[in-house]
């Protein structure tokens, strides 16, 4: 991968994570608010995914939460 590709791949990932956050916020606002709180408390996206899976959520949901948390962690939403 060229060095020029890294920034563009980062931005692609950022926007994909942002789409996960936006859909979570629209479809499940209470869950989105709770996710903001745990990200603010310092939990990592990986910890959030693991916790969701331990609670019995399907992998797809756990990954959705992880992506949204990654977006919040990167400062994508003014949390």
C-alpha positions in Angstrom: 0.0 0.0 0.0 1.4 3.4 -0.9 1.8 6.1 1.7 -0.9 8.1 -0.2 -3.4 5.3 0.2 -3.1 5.3 4.0 -4.8 8.6 4.6 -7.5 7.9 2.2 -8.2 4.4 3.7 -8.2 6.1 7.2 -10.9 8.5 5.9 -12.9 5.7 4.4 -12.9 3.9 7.7 -13.8 7.1 9.5 -16.8 7.6 7.3 -17.9 4.0 7.5 -17.7 4.2 11.3 -19.7 7.5 11.1 -22.4 5.8 9.1 -22.7 3.2 11.8 -23.0 5.9 14.4 -25.6 7.8 12.4 -27.8 4.7 11.9 -27.4 3.8 15.6 -28.4 7.3 16.7 -31.4 7.3 14.3 -32.7 3.8 15.0 -31.8 3.4 18.7 -31.3 6.8 20.3 -31.2 5.5 23.9 -28.6 2.9 23.0 -26.6 5.6 21.2 -26.7 7.8 24.3 -25.5 4.9 26.5 -22.7 4.2 24.0 -21.6 7.9 24.2 -21.5 7.6 28.0 -19.3 4.5 28.0 -16.9 5.9 25.4 -16.6 9.1 27.5 -15.9 6.9 30.5 -12.9 5.5 28.6 -14.0 2.1 27.4 -12.5 1.1 24.1 -14.4 0.1 21.0 -13.0 -3.5 21.4 -14.1 -3.7 25.0 -17.6 -2.5 23.9 -17.7 -5.2 21.2 -16.6 -7.9 23.7 -19.2 -6.8 26.2 -22.0 -6.8 23.7 -21.0 -10.3 22.7 -20.9 -11.5 26.3 -24.4 -10.1 26.7 -25.5 -12.4 23.9 -25.8 -9.9 21.0 -25.2 -11.3 17.5 -21.7 -10.5 16.1 -23.2 -8.1 13.6 -24.7 -6.0 16.4 -21.5 -6.1 18.4 -19.5 -4.9 15.4 -22.0 -2.2 14.8 -21.5 -0.9 18.3 -17.7 -1.2 17.9 -17.8 0.9 14.7 -20.0 3.5 16.2 -17.7 3.6 19.3 -14.6 4.0 17.1 -16.3 7.0 15.5 -17.0 8.6 18.8 -13.5 7.8 20.1 -12.1 9.6 17.0 -14.1 12.7 17.9 -16.5 12.2 15.0 -19.6 13.2 17.0 -19.3 16.1 19.4 -19.7 13.9 22.4 
